[in-house]
Amino acid sequence: MAQQIPLSSPDITQAEIDAVVDVLHTPTLSIGPRIESFEEQFTKLTGRRHAVGVSSGTAGLHCAMVAAGVGPGDEVLTTPFSFVASTNCILYTGARPVFVDIDPKTLNIDMTKLAAAVTPKTKAIVGVEAFGHPGGMPELEQFAQKHELLLIEDSCEGLGGIVGKRQIGSFGRASVFGFYPNKQITTGEGGMILTDDDKFAAACRALRNQGREGMSWLAHQRLGYNYRLSEINAAIGIVQMRRLPELLEARRRVAGDYITRLMTSRYVIVPTITEDISMSWFVFVVRLTDLFEPEDRDSIIMQMRAEGIGCSNYFPPIHLQPYVARQFGHKPGDFPVCEYVAARTIALPFFNQLQPRQVQIVCETLDKVCETTLMKHGKRM
Ligand SMILES: *Cc1c(COP(=O)(O)O)cnc(C)c1O
C-alpha cells in the first residue's frame, strides 16, 4: 500500500515533553500552580474575567449547563450538526434539546429558524462554531439577549478564531474549549470554561471539585463531580498555548494548500470563509457536489481509507443518533439542511505537519476515487 496519511495527529515538541517531566519531579500532580497559569493564558486570550480548567470539553459543557441552572422541564436550543457532546451536556441535566436546522454556508444554527423554536420552556442556547467557523455567533448572542435566554458557547472547535473583533470563546454567559488530541491545542484530555460572571465561575469551580467551596476539603456545598484537570495535562497545555500562534499558522498553511488545490474541483465544495472572519482551522471538511448521490459518500470514504488516507464523515446528524432519535421521536427529514450537508461531508487528513506533497496525494486520490464513483453511475463527462 502507498503512504499512510492519518486523519489527524497532535503537534507535540520536546518542550511539552520536558514540561511533563518537570511536573513529575514535583509533589503536586493535581490542583497546583500549572492549572492556574493555564487558566490565565485563557483569560488573556479571550478577555474573559474567569477561566476554569476541567478534565474535558464535555465535562466543561456539563458544568456550564448545571451552573446555568438548566434541568428537567427546560428546553435548550442547539444545532443538530455537531459533535454529540454539545447535545449530551443538555441530556445529562434531564433537559430537552430542541434542534434548529443549520445555515448551509456557515453550517451553524440558521438564525431565521430560531425564533420559531422558542417556547415558554426555553431556558438556554448551546451554540457551536462548526469546524471552527464562527459565522452567526454575534447574531446568536443578540438573539439570546433579546429573548432573555442564556447562551453557552461550545467553542471547542474554534480556539483562536475571530469574528468581527471578537475572539471565539468570548460569547454568551460562558464558553467552553476542549483539548482532545485532534483540537487546535491538546492536553491529551482537558477543557476550559470561560465566563465574566463571578457567581457562574464560582459554581463551575465547585462543580469540577466535588461541590467544594472554600477551604475545607470535606465540606461539600452541592452535588459536584471530579472534573479536575491534572497538573500533568495543564503543563502540556501551557506550552501548547505559548505555541498557539505557530500552531494556528501551520493549520492555516495546510488549509490554504487544500483550498488552492480544490477550489476549482468539480467533485467537492471547499468551506466558505467571509472577510469578517479569521478562521481557526479545526478540521478540513469538503462537501461532495450534486454530481453525487448521498450513498456515494461512505463508499468514497472507504475507498480513500483503502488507499491509506484517513477520512471521516463529520458529523452525522445528532437528532438521528439512535439514542436521541428514540427518546425524542426524531426521523429523517426533520432537519433537511443538516441532513443534506451531513450526507455529503468528508473530513480530509488535517494536521500541522501535513506536507504540501501529502496534500497533493490526498487530492489526487480524492479525484481518482470521485471519478471512478461517477463512472459507475455512467455520469462521467
Ligand atoms: C471536541 C468537542 C467537544 C468536547 O470534546 P471532549 O472530547 O470532551 O474534550 C465538545 N463539543 C464539540 C462541538 C467538539 O468538537
Ligand as a Chemical Component Dictionary entry (heavy atoms), coordinates in Angstrom:
data_LIG
# 
_chem_comp.id                   LIG 
_chem_comp.type                 NON-POLYMER 
_chem_comp.pdbx_formal_charge   0 
_chem_comp.three_letter_code    LIG 
# 
loop_
_chem_comp_atom.comp_id 
_chem_comp_atom.atom_id 
_chem_comp_atom.alt_atom_id 
_chem_comp_atom.type_symbol 
_chem_comp_atom.charge 
_chem_comp_atom.model_Cartn_x 
_chem_comp_atom.model_Cartn_y 
_chem_comp_atom.model_Cartn_z 
_chem_comp_atom.pdbx_ordinal 
LIG C1 C1 C 0 -14.373 18.266 20.788 1  
LIG C2 C2 C 0 -15.707 18.816 21.060 2  
LIG C3 C3 C 0 -16.245 18.851 22.360 3  
LIG C4 C4 C 0 -15.519 18.372 23.589 4  
LIG O1 O1 O 0 -14.902 17.214 23.478 5  
LIG P1 P1 P 0 -14.029 16.494 24.603 6  
LIG O2 O2 O 0 -13.532 15.326 23.863 7  
LIG O3 O3 O 0 -14.944 16.158 25.718 8  
LIG O4 O4 O 0 -12.945 17.431 25.064 9  
LIG C5 C5 C 0 -17.473 19.431 22.523 10 
LIG N1 N1 N 0 -18.164 19.944 21.507 11 
LIG C6 C6 C 0 -17.690 19.941 20.253 12 
LIG C7 C7 C 0 -18.507 20.563 19.186 13 
LIG C8 C8 C 0 -16.453 19.367 19.986 14 
LIG O5 O5 O 0 -15.995 19.324 18.732 15 
# 
loop_
_chem_comp_bond.comp_id 
_chem_comp_bond.atom_id_1 
_chem_comp_bond.atom_id_2 
_chem_comp_bond.value_order 
_chem_comp_bond.pdbx_ordinal 
LIG C1 C2 SING 1  
LIG C2 C3 SING 2  
LIG C2 C8 DOUB 3  
LIG C3 C4 SING 4  
LIG C3 C5 DOUB 5  
LIG C4 O1 SING 6  
LIG O1 P1 SING 7  
LIG P1 O2 DOUB 8  
LIG P1 O3 SING 9  
LIG P1 O4 SING 10 
LIG C5 N1 SING 11 
LIG N1 C6 DOUB 12 
LIG C6 C7 SING 13 
LIG C6 C8 SING 14 
LIG C8 O5 SING 15 
# 
